[in-house]
Every structure is written in C-alpha cells, then in structure tokens.
Amino acid sequence: MSEYVVIRLAAEDQAVQWILADSNGTRLSNVSTGELSQAAMEVGNRSVIVLVPSIDLLTTTVLIPGRSNSKIKAALPFALEENLAEDVENLHFAVGERQPNGRLPVSVVANEKMDGWIKRLSDADIEPSIIAPDNHGLAKIPGTLSVLVNDDIVMFNDGADIDFVMQDIKPSDALVFAGQLGETQKDDEEKSGHLIVFCTAEREESLSHDWIALRQELHSVDVNILPDGVLPKLAVTVAAGHGINLLQGRYGKKTEYSALFRPWKTAAMLLLGLAVLAVATKGVDYYRLVQDEASLRAQFNAEYRQIRPDDTREILDPVATVVSLRRNIGGSVAPQVFLPSLRELGAAIAANSTAEIETISYRAGVIDLRLTAPDVATLDKIQKAVSASGRFQASIQSTDQIADKINGRIQIRESGS
C-alpha cells in the first residue's frame, strides 16, 4: 500500500489544499490549506499526486485502433482536430487506459499550462509522480450519472464515455448538455435511473430548487454533502488509481540509462552473448515446432474429414472448428459466471448483514455493485468472502464517507479474466 500527498492546485495567486491518502482509496488526514512550500513539508517518503483545474483541459474519448502508444499519440491530433481551438504544436496529449468498449480516454492541455504547473511545483521542490485533472476524482459508476459541484464549477460524467466540466451553470444544465434531459434526449436512448451528486452544504441549499426539478425528471437523485469540501472526495479516487496521468511524453520521467548501466558493462556483454545463444536455440525450437504443427494439422484434418467428409474447405482455425462442432451437438462452451457469482455474493452479504446493496449491474462478465456499510472493514470482509472460493476475484473500487456510513463500490470478475 502506497501513501500519497494529494495537492490540489488553484490559481497562482491563491492558496493550495492538500491531504494524505493511500492507494486503497482511504483518507489519512484532514484537509490543509496554505502555500506549496508548506505542502512540500508533508512529502517525506510519500509520493505526490497533483490535481490541476480541469476547467483548463479538454477531457474526451476517441476510438483509435491499434496498441502502439507512439502510433496512437501520432493519430490523436487528427482524431481531435475538430475539437481543438489551438495549434497541435502548442498542446500536450495524455492517454488513459483503453475502456471495455474500445475507446481511449484523452486529456488535452496547453503546453503553457503544463509548463506553468511544473515550474510552480519545481520552485517548491516538489516532484510529482502523477498530475491529473481534478474532475478525474469524480469516479465513474456504470449506469449512474455523477455530478460534483465545486463553487461555480460543475463536474459531470455518465459512468461511461461522457465526461466534462462547465462553469457558471446548474447541475440540470449539465444534464441537458449531456443529452440526459430536455430536447437533446433522443427517443431511442434510455435515460439513467439514478443521479448521484456531491457538494458542500452551502451549494446544496442554494441549488434546492434544481434538486426538486431533477427529481421530477429522473428516477432518483441522491445528494451527498461534503463537510470538508471536495478535495477528500477527489483525492481518494485518484489515489486509488483512477484518472489520466498527464506526465507522459515530453513531461514523462526521464532516466539516465548510460550512467545507470556503466558499472554493468561486462555483465551486459555476457548477457548479450547469452541472449544470442538463446535466440539461436529458440530458432531451432521454432523450426521443430513448425514441423510438429504441420504434422498435428494434417492429423486433425484427417480426423475432421472422417466426421464431415463433405466439408473440403481448408481448416484455418482448428479451435474454432471444434467449438462449432460442440455447439452443433448441444455442448455449452460459454462459462457460467453470473449465477455462481451471485451465490458467492449472497453468502458474503448474509455473513455481513449490516451491509446493504444499493445497485448492481452485470456486463461482459463483470459485476459492479454499489453498497453501503457501517465501516470499511465490512466492505473488506465482503470482498474477501467473495474471493475466498478462488473462482472469483472481488476488488474495492472506491469508498466514500456519507454521514455515518461508508458508500462503496465493489467489482467482481472471474479469476484470471
């Protein structure tokens, strides 16, 4: 488990806020406010996460095929050119992990902004391991609309691809902009049944009329008060590994490899010789494997012709052919995941009856559930109980303190998937 000092930058003439959190998404201290030099005194052996104003960035998703990072980054300016008002030479592009639907989350920021943030941190002797937009601290919950109100800023995500920040608007305006309310809502789209809101008590009161209007449009509206401000909520989410790290490309950490490997020159030469020998051995093994494959393919074709003598096509994929045969004779090839995982979850909840399931969703072999519990220990017990069988792996995605209860999200998937 890693500990972080999470610093939230404001305008250059304003004080910053910081808090301690760990990689499990747990808050470890109260919020502090002051100068960057004061925040630097808290660092010690801890890593530093810096949250920058998301109003200064563009956050979106793009569909770019391929796995090569260099090719993806080269294609980003062309994929986003219609959304960019500045020359791409003046912009920095950072890419997150590919989503299950194949889209890539992307953050775009002016080089001038990045240079300014890094200079401020450097002047305070702070070397961050992560710089992330602060709206990435608003966790995405599948099937749920999420809003965080911070002064005159409204952060929004729909739990999937839509993720943006707007200024001087109401939460209802953000939902209209996202196509969840009003005339922009398409007839063939299914509106979310749940909206979860995070804000301070002052903003909750000032937006009371908006909550009434939203409750008439949506199935449910859950307003959560943040007694210590928005930083604890944002910090624990990013510390748990969510969000895009802007420290990529020219802003990524540099390593002086020549100085690092100089003492190991002789060992490296010996290792190189061993590598050449290993490659030669692998070449011989590969040749033998090719011969074995040809022999096995011929044997498979002969057996298959006995089963289907009329099928004279070339068999390119023996595995797919066997699967097709099993389907034709009624054999099931799809692993049964949903019902067994529900049984494990039911047993875990029964053993920890103080926890209550709020929502549950199943998609692509993964169960996402939102539940409340009296403390984090109860969530941990549920997670361990589900994982105890060895077939399923449960992980706590996020935890939030709401009143006297813990609002958490647990993800369950089959082990090894």
C-alpha positions in Angstrom: 0.0 0.0 0.0 1.4 3.4 -1.0 0.8 6.7 0.7 0.3 9.9 -1.2 0.3 13.6 -0.5 -2.5 14.8 -2.8 -2.2 18.5 -3.6 -4.9 20.5 -5.4 -3.6 23.5 -7.3 -5.6 26.7 -7.6 -4.8 29.9 -9.4 -1.2 31.0 -8.9 -2.2 33.8 -6.5 -4.4 31.5 -4.4 -3.5 29.1 -1.6 -3.4 25.3 -2.4 -5.0 22.5 -0.5 -3.5 19.1 0.4 -4.5 15.9 2.1 -2.9 12.4 2.7 -4.5 9.3 1.1 -3.4 5.8 0.3 -3.7 3.5 -2.8 -6.7 1.8 -1.3 -8.6 5.0 -1.6 -8.6 5.8 2.1 -8.3 9.3 3.5 -5.5 9.6 6.1 -5.6 13.2 7.3 -7.6 16.4 7.4 -7.5 18.9 4.6 -4.8 21.6 5.0 -4.6 24.9 3.2 -1.5 27.1 2.6 1.5 27.6 0.4 3.1 25.0 -1.8 6.2 25.2 0.3 4.1 24.1 3.3 2.6 21.2 1.4 6.2 20.1 0.5 7.0 19.7 4.1 4.4 16.8 4.3 6.0 14.8 1.5 8.9 13.0 3.2 9.0 9.5 1.7 5.5 9.8 0.2 4.7 10.1 -3.5 2.9 13.2 -4.7 -0.3 13.5 -6.7 -1.2 16.9 -8.0 -4.7 17.7 -9.1 -4.9 20.6 -11.6 -8.0 22.6 -12.6 -10.0 20.5 -15.1 -11.5 23.7 -16.4 -8.2 24.3 -18.1 -8.2 21.0 -20.0 -10.2 19.1 -22.6 -11.3 15.7 -21.5 -12.9 13.3 -24.0 -12.7 9.8 -25.5 -11.6 8.7 -29.0 -11.8 5.5 -31.0 -8.3 4.8 -32.4 -7.4 1.1 -33.2 -4.1 -0.4 -32.5 -1.9 -0.9 -29.4 1.2 1.0 -30.3 1.5 4.1 -28.0 3.6 6.0 -30.5 1.1 5.5 -33.3 -1.9 6.3 -31.1 -0.3 9.6 -29.9 0.6 10.5 -33.5 -3.1 10.0 -34.6 -4.6 11.9 -31.6 -4.3 15.4 -33.1 -6.1 14.3 -36.3 -8.8 12.5 -34.4 -9.5 15.6 -32.2 -8.7 18.4 -34.6 -12.4 19.5 -34.8 -12.5 19.9 -31.0 -9.2 21.9 -30.8 -9.0 25.7 -31.0 -5.2 25.9 -30.8 -2.4 24.5 -33.0 -1.5 21.0 -32.0 2.2 22.0 -31.6 1.1 24.1 -28.6 -0.9 21.2 -27.0 0.0 18.2 -24.8 -2.0 15.0 -25.2 -2.2 12.4 -22.5 -3.9 9.0 -22.9 -5.5 6.8 -20.3 -6.2 3.0 -20.3 -8.5 1.7 -23.1 -12.1 1.2 -22.0 -14.0 -2.0 -22.4 -15.9 -0.5 -25.4 -12.5 0.1 -27.2 -12.5 3.9 -26.7 -9.4 5.7 -25.3 -9.9 8.5 -22.6 -7.8 11.5 -23.6 -6.8 14.8 -21.8 -5.6 17.8 -23.8 -3.9 20.8 -22.2 -1.8 23.7 -23.5 1.9 23.3 -23.1 2.0 26.7 -21.5 -0.3 25.5 -18.7 1.7 22.3 -18.1 5.0 24.3 -18.0 3.5 26.7 -15.5 2.2 24.0 -13.2 5.5 22.1 -13.3 7.5 25.3 -12.6 5.4 26.1 -9.6 6.0 22.6 -8.2 9.7 22.7 -9.0 10.1 26.1 -7.3 8.6 24.4 -4.1 11.0 21.3 -4.5 8.0 19.1 -5.3 8.5 16.3 -7.9 5.0 14.7 -8.5 4.6 11.1 -9.7 1.1 11.9 -11.0 -0.5 15.1 -12.3 -4.2 14.5 -13.1 -7.2 16.7 -13.9 -9.2 17.2 -10.7 -12.5 16.1 -12.3 -11.0 12.6 -12.6 -11.6 12.3 -8.9 -15.3 12.0 -9.6 -15.5 8.2 -10.0 -17.4 6.7 -12.9 -20.1 4.4 -11.8 -21.6 2.3 -14.6 -25.3 3.1 -15.1 -25.2 6.2 -12.9 -25.0 9.9 -13.6 -22.5 11.6 -11.3 -22.2 15.3 -10.6 -19.8 17.2 -8.3 -20.5 20.9 -7.6 -17.5 23.0 -6.5 -18.3 26.7 -6.1 -19.2 27.8 -9.7 -17.8 24.6 -11.3 -19.9 21.6 -12.2 -18.2 18.3 -13.0 -20.2 15.6 -14.8 -19.8 12.0 -16.0 -22.4 9.5 -17.2 -20.5 6.4 -15.9 -19.3 5.7 -19.5 -17.9 8.0 -22.2 -19.2 11.4 -21.4 -17.0 13.4 -19.0 -16.8 17.2 -18.9 -16.5 20.3 -16.7 -18.6 23.5 -17.0 -18.6 26.8 -15.2 -21.4 29.1 -14.0 -24.2 26.5 -14.7 -26.6 24.4 -12.7 -26.4 20.6 -12.5 -29.6 20.4 -14.5 -27.9 22.4 -17.3 -25.1 19.9 -17.3 -27.6 17.0 -17.8 -29.2 18.9 -20.7 -25.8 19.4 -22.3 -25.1 15.6 -21.8 -28.3 14.7 -23.6 -30.0 13.3 -20.4 -32.7 16.0 -20.2 -34.7 18.2 -22.5 -35.0 18.2 -26.2 -31.4 16.8 -26.6 -32.6 13.4 -25.1 -33.0 11.1 -28.1 -36.1 8.8 -28.2 -34.0 5.7 -28.6 -31.8 6.4 -25.6 -32.5 5.1 -22.2 -32.1 7.7 -19.5 -30.3 6.8 -16.3 -32.4 5.9 -13.4 -30.0 7.4 -10.8 -28.2 10.6 -10.3 -25.6 11.0 -7.5 -24.5 14.4 -6.5 -21.6 15.6 -4.3 -21.5 19.2 -3.0 -21.0 21.3 0.1 -23.9 22.1 2.4 -24.0 25.7 1.1 -24.3 24.6 -2.5 -26.9 22.0 -1.6 -29.1 24.7 -0.1 -28.6 27.2 -2.9 -29.5 24.6 -5.5 -32.5 23.2 -3.7 -34.9 24.2 -6.5 -32.7 22.4 -9.0 -32.8 19.2 -7.0 -36.6 19.4 -6.9 -36.7 19.8 -10.7 -34.3 16.9 -11.3 -36.3 14.6 -9.0 -39.3 15.2 -11.3 -37.2 14.2 -14.3 -35.2 11.2 -13.1 -36.0 8.1 -11.1 -33.8 9.1 -8.2 -31.5 11.9 -7.1 -29.0 11.2 -4.3 -27.4 14.4 -2.9 -24.3 13.8 -0.7 -22.9 16.6 1.5 -19.1 17.0 1.6 -18.5 18.5 5.0 -14.7 19.1 4.4 -15.1 20.3 0.9 -14.5 18.5 -2.4 -10.8 17.6 -2.0 -11.2 14.4 0.1 -13.6 13.0 -2.5 -11.3 13.8 -5.4 -8.1 12.7 -3.6 -9.1 9.2 -2.6 -10.4 8.4 -6.1 -7.2 9.4 -7.9 -5.0 7.9 -5.2 -6.8 4.6 -5.8 -5.5 4.6 -9.4 -8.3 6.3 -11.4 -7.7 9.1 -13.9 -5.2 10.1 -16.6 -1.6 10.9 -15.6 -0.6 14.0 -17.6 3.1 13.1 -17.0 3.6 11.5 -20.4 5.7 12.1 -23.5 8.0 15.1 -23.0 6.7 15.5 -19.5 7.3 11.9 -18.5 10.0 10.9 -16.1 13.5 10.7 -17.8 16.1 8.1 -16.9 19.8 8.4 -17.5 20.4 4.9 -18.8 24.1 5.4 -19.7 25.1 6.2 -16.2 22.9 3.5 -14.8 24.4 0.7 -16.9 28.1 1.8 -16.9 29.0 -0.4 -13.9 27.4 -3.4 -15.5 29.2 -3.2 -18.9 30.9 -6.6 -18.6 27.8 -8.3 -17.3 25.8 -6.8 -20.1 28.3 -8.2 -22.7 28.0 -11.6 -21.2 24.2 -11.3 -21.1 24.2 -10.2 -24.8 26.2 -13.4 -25.7 23.7 -15.5 -23.7 20.8 -13.7 -25.4 22.3 -14.5 -28.9 22.7 -18.2 -27.9 19.2 -18.2 -26.6 17.8 -16.8 -29.8 19.7 -19.4 -31.8 18.2 -22.1 -29.6 14.8 -20.7 -29.9 15.2 -20.7 -33.7 15.9 -24.4 -33.7 13.0 -25.0 -31.3 10.7 -22.9 -33.6 11.7 -24.9 -36.6 10.8 -28.1 -34.7 7.5 -26.7 -33.6 6.6 -25.7 -37.1 7.2 -29.3 -38.2 5.2 -30.6 -35.3 2.4 -28.1 -36.1 2.2 -29.3 -39.7 2.1 -32.9 -38.5 -0.7 -32.2 -36.0 -2.7 -30.1 -38.5 -2.5 -33.0 -41.0 -3.7 -35.4 -38.3 -6.5 -33.0 -37.3 -7.7 -32.6 -40.9 -7.7 -36.4 -41.3 -9.9 -36.8 -38.2 -12.2 -34.0 -39.2 -12.7 -35.5 -42.7 -14.0 -38.6 -41.0 -16.6 -36.6 -39.1 -17.5 -34.3 -42.0 -16.4 -35.9 -45.3 -18.3 -33.4 -47.4 -16.5 -30.4 -45.9 -13.4 -29.9 -48.2 -12.6 -26.4 -47.0 -9.1 -25.6 -45.6 -9.2 -25.6 -41.8 -7.5 -22.4 -40.8 -8.7 -22.4 -37.1 -8.9 -25.8 -35.6 -10.1 -24.4 -32.2 -13.0 -22.5 -33.8 -13.9 -25.7 -35.7 -14.0 -27.8 -32.5 -16.2 -25.1 -30.9 -18.5 -25.2 -33.8 -18.8 -29.0 -33.6 -19.5 -28.8 -29.9 -22.2 -26.2 -30.4 -23.9 -28.3 -33.1 -24.1 -31.3 -30.7 -25.5 -29.1 -27.9 -22.4 -28.7 -25.8 -22.0 -25.4 -24.0 -18.7 -23.5 -24.4 -19.6 -20.4 -22.5 -18.5 -20.3 -18.9 -21.3 -19.8 -16.4 -20.4 -16.7 -14.4 -23.4 -14.7 -13.4 -25.4 -17.1 -11.2 -22.3 -18.6 -9.4 -21.0 -15.1 -8.7 -24.4 -14.1 -7.3 -24.3 -17.1 -5.0 -20.9 -16.1 -3.6 -22.1 -12.5 -3.2 -25.3 -13.6 -1.5 -23.3 -15.7 1.0 -21.0 -12.8 1.7 -23.9 -10.4 2.3 -25.6 -12.9 4.5 -22.5 -13.1 6.7 -22.2 -9.3 6.9 -25.9 -8.4 7.3 -25.1 -4.7 8.2 -24.2 -4.0 4.6 -27.0 -3.1 2.1 -26.8 -3.4 -1.7 -27.9 -0.1 -3.4 -27.4 -1.0 -7.1 -26.0 -3.9 -9.1 -25.1 -4.3 -12.8 -23.7 -7.1 -14.9 -21.8 -6.5 -18.1 -19.3 -8.5 -20.1 -18.6 -11.0 -17.3 -18.1 -8.3 -14.7 -20.5 -7.4 -11.8 -20.4 -3.8 -10.4 -22.3 -3.2 -7.2 -22.8 -0.1 -5.1 -23.5 -0.7 -1.4 -23.5 0.9 2.0 -21.8 -0.4 5.1 -21.1 0.8 8.6 -17.4 0.8 8.0 -14.6 -0.1 5.5 -13.9 -3.3 7.5 -17.3 -4.7 6.5 -16.6 -3.9 2.8 -13.2 -5.7 3.2 -14.9 -8.8 4.7 -17.4 -8.9 1.8 -14.5 -8.6 -0.7 -12.5 -11.4 0.9 -15.5 -13.7 1.3 -16.3 -13.4 -2.4 -12.7 -14.0 -3.3 -12.3 -16.9 -0.9 -13.6 -19.6 -3.3 -10.8 -18.9 -5.7 -13.1 -18.8 -8.7 -14.0 -15.1 -8.4 -11.9 -12.0 -7.7 -13.6 -9.1 -5.9 -11.9 -5.7 -5.6 -13.0 -2.5 -3.8 -13.1 0.3 -6.5 -14.0 3.2 -4.2 -15.2 4.2 -0.8 -16.9 7.4 0.4 -17.8 8.5 3.9 -21.5 9.6 3.7 -23.0 10.6 7.1 -22.3 7.7 9.4 -22.0 5.1 6.7 -19.5 4.1 4.0 -20.7 4.2 0.4 -18.5 1.8 -1.5 -18.2 0.2 -5.0 -17.1 -3.4 -5.4 -16.3 -5.1 -8.7 -16.5 -8.9 -9.1 -15.0 -10.8 -12.0 -13.9 -14.4 -12.7 -10.3 -15.1 -11.6 -7.8 -15.0 -14.4 -10.1 -12.9 -16.6 
